[in-house]
Amino acid sequence: MKRKIAILSAAIVVAFSGTPGRGADVDPPSEPSKAKALPGVEVTANRGAEGRFVIDTADGAAKTDVPVHETPQSISVIGRDQLDDRNVQTLNDALHYTAGVATYYSNDTRNDAFTLRGFGAEFMYLDGTRLGAVAGRGLDQWRVDPYQLDRIEVVKGPASMLYGLGEPGGVVNMVSKMPTEDARHQVDITAGSYNHYGLGIDTSGPLSDDGRLLYRFIAQESYSENQVDYVHGTRTLLAPSLTWRPDDRTSLTVMATYLHDDTMDSNNFLPRIGTLVPNDLGQKISTRLSTSNPGYENYDKTQASIGYLFERELSEAWRFRQNFRYAYLTLDNQALFGFRLLADQQTILRAAMNLGSSFNNVDLDNQFLGKLESGPVKHTVLLGLNATSQNFADNEGYDYGYPLNLYHPVYGPVQRPDYNDTRTRQLQQQIGLYAQDQMRYDRWVLALSGREDAVRSTTHDYLGDTRQTQTNHAFSGRAGLMYLFDNGLAPYASYSTSFLPVAGTDAYSHPYRPLTSHQVEVGLKYQPAAMNATFSAAAFDLRQNNTLTQVDNPMLNGSVQQGQTRSRGIELEATAELTSQLKLLTAYTLQEVKVTKGSIDDPTVGKAPSATPRHLASVWLDYTLPRGPFAGLGFNAGAQYVGASYGNSANSFHVPSFTVFDAGLHYTLAQWRFVLTANNLTDRIYVARCGIDTRCQYGQRRNAMLTARYSW
């Protein structure tokens, strides 16, 4: 670790040594005429979210530059300023104050686990390109460190009309920090609870006198232990990028990322008895307990990608954009997890797991963006062709029967199992053609989009010596209507669909059927003229067919498909600078999720999926002193409420609701900025979720983080 930090320190020297609120604007109807081009948009330097707390653009997620306020769909944007003010360390942390997102079990050191409108969200996007993932699996999920991000865009509800294969709850698109025209340099030193410490650098600026060549280099190294005994890990992040602008109409940005996590599993599977309720002896399991073995536990993940963003202004009316990314991930994971509580209510039986997997993922997205007029109607037209290819290799072995006393643990030897349960390779290829027209007539906005996808999935089972091929075709679309009042109010209604083929077989070796979903949403957005703020309210009815759910059998690893799952709800959200010193984030979600269709003898029909709370609420306030001897000193406080949820698909027991409180201080002095944050301030011990009776997980205990940043 010290050697790596020394290397980063040297990199700082090397890198720097070569471095020289508003109401809707309403246009009067124009005279009828033939279709004509609107004024063109010159290709300029990359415009990030830094320096903006309230952001009304989500061009990465929406693929157009139409403001969020004028888009008939629910979209949330989390900018760089917000990430810095809250000292965000993970994607889960970043999404805490976003309506419709449940991020209540964030102690996992391996990946980010959250739901969107009651549905899982394994698929991630970086700069509009999809990263490798398999539905129903989180272990080998791609992970992006917030340190490399400019903003996070959350599109809620089905989004297949833009992205093709997609989950019903929505899309999370992360936007990288890009090279900048002006020279910017910063060094970040972090220290925190559980012996966390790290060093990061972020340097950007021009490489040529004419500003045609720009660069950015981001690097970070960190080490941290955990509230769970014996768990510790390191992370290495590298993210260089280069922008070349040969003329004012052309831009090419080449980006690469490398992230290596060498850590352990902190996400213990614990029984309901001993966590939610005491055992017969009145005992509760310690939050520090590790159900794995210190000498066996390992989670070693390496991920790398390279890609580019190309943009060319073809005329005053049309632009061409091409986004490409090749992503690669390998995982070597050994762990033990509990699957049965014995009659003494003190001992669990554990399974030893040995997992090795890898991804190769290619995503190419071609876009033509047009700004046109047809009489009094203004058009923002998007035409696209998207192709992806994903190659996923999965090797798994399990050995059942390792006992462990939960209250007096003794860790014995463990034999690593061979890959005797799963040895498969899945190749999924997809091509999609899409079109969208967002029309503006006076104060009316009408958005219509459609996409046709063809997907071919081949699964080779090496243990069974079988090969399965699935071919699917689907049309996905969206229609939305909005009216823009001149006082900043914008009511809207929309309908959208999504489509997700699932390669492979379920827990009972049956081939997966494609997941399809559709949603009706009505909402109201508000942008006051006198304040830099966005307010939104949305009501939705979202239904998914062939839903993947965790099987209620701890001896089986995998998912099964139900008939239909419905999610109905209401979301309220506000992001505001109430004054130049006072910032506000608040969100509320009411969601009713249940299985509405299934087989005749399906006991889950009419029941809610496990770990799906009905109520979510959060609020965060930040105030900075504007003057006086302590000018630049800021305070913030936040609270997050997670309502009760069911602990299994049979709904036979509840996980109680809980509230956690956060607080922070920040101080800016000249080129220095210090941020101190504390999460779960009262150190509340709570169960965050249960998947089944033997898969309950504690939430994150109190932890603090201090970041010192020097910028020049």
URKA-V319431 format. One record per helix or strand of 3 or more residues. SS is the DSSP state (h for helix, s for strand). FROM is the first residue (numbers start at 1). LEN is the number of residues. If there is no record, write none. Layout:
# URKA-V319431
ss->SS from->FROM len->LEN
ss->SS from->FROM len->LEN
This chain:
# URKA-V319431
ss->h from->2 len->16
ss->h from->59 len->4
ss->h from->68 len->3
ss->s from->75 len->5
ss->h from->80 len->6
ss->h from->91 len->4
ss->s from->124 len->3
ss->h from->146 len->3
ss->s from->149 len->8
ss->h from->160 len->4
ss->s from->170 len->7
ss->s from->184 len->9
ss->s from->196 len->11
ss->s from->213 len->13
ss->s from->232 len->16
ss->s from->250 len->14
ss->s from->298 len->16
ss->s from->318 len->24
ss->s from->347 len->28
ss->s from->377 len->29
ss->s from->422 len->20
ss->s from->444 len->18
ss->s from->466 len->19
ss->s from->489 len->12
ss->s from->515 len->12
ss->s from->532 len->14
ss->s from->548 len->3
ss->s from->559 len->3
ss->s from->564 len->14
ss->s from->582 len->16
ss->s from->615 len->10
ss->s from->633 len->10
ss->s from->658 len->12
ss->s from->672 len->8
ss->s from->687 len->4
ss->s from->696 len->3
ss->s from->703 len->9
